[in-house]
Amino acid sequence: SKDNPLTIWGKKKGFDFLEVPTDVGGRFSVLTPIGLLPAALLGVNIRDFQEGALRAHQDTEAIAKSAAMSLKSFENKKNITVFWFYCAAG
């Protein structure tokens, strides 16, 4: 949404834009139109992708099993999972 050389050039050429949401950071931007458009162009069924993500989010049993498996791997000193914690700065 800010003017910079690329957006100025694109506006002059009449291109449409997909903006990177400012409230979505890093790797999660792939789940915004910025990432979903190229995936769709490559043949990914975006509706299936979204429905699968929603089912995974709602399946608390699967979430619990996944967490238990990860914790068990640490207990067995076979670290197969990396936990990466995020927090808002400031």
Secondary structure, 3 states (H helix, E strand, C coil): CCCCHHHHHHHHHCCCCCCCCCCCCHHHHHHCHHHHHHHHHCCCCHHHHHHHHHHHHHCHHHHHHHHHHHHHHHHCCCCCCCCCCCCCCC
